[in-house]
Amino acid sequence: PDNPAYTVQIGAFGRAQNALRLQKTARERFANQLVVNNYQPADKLYRVSVGKFDTRKEASRLRRELMEKYPKDYDQCWLTYIAK
């Protein structure tokens, strides 16, 4: 998108209940961050992401933090962009 915001995607699921479970845990752990569960009809996936940042650097900082604090839960998280 034009003028994107950056976020850390922590999971993608074909089943809504799996995405909702991860979203609930993320909201408890990261109460000060935006946590979004976004359904993508093109690939039939529910994508769960944390944070909304103006720069890739800020999102990368959160990603490193997640991976250090919860290495077993977020070892496969990645950066992506969203519309502002």
Buried (B, 14 or more C-beta within 10 A) or exposed (E): EEEBBBBBBBBBBEEEEBBBBBBEBBBEBBEEBBBBBBEEEEEEBBBBBBBBBEEEEBBBBBBEBBBEEBEEBBEEBEBEBBEE
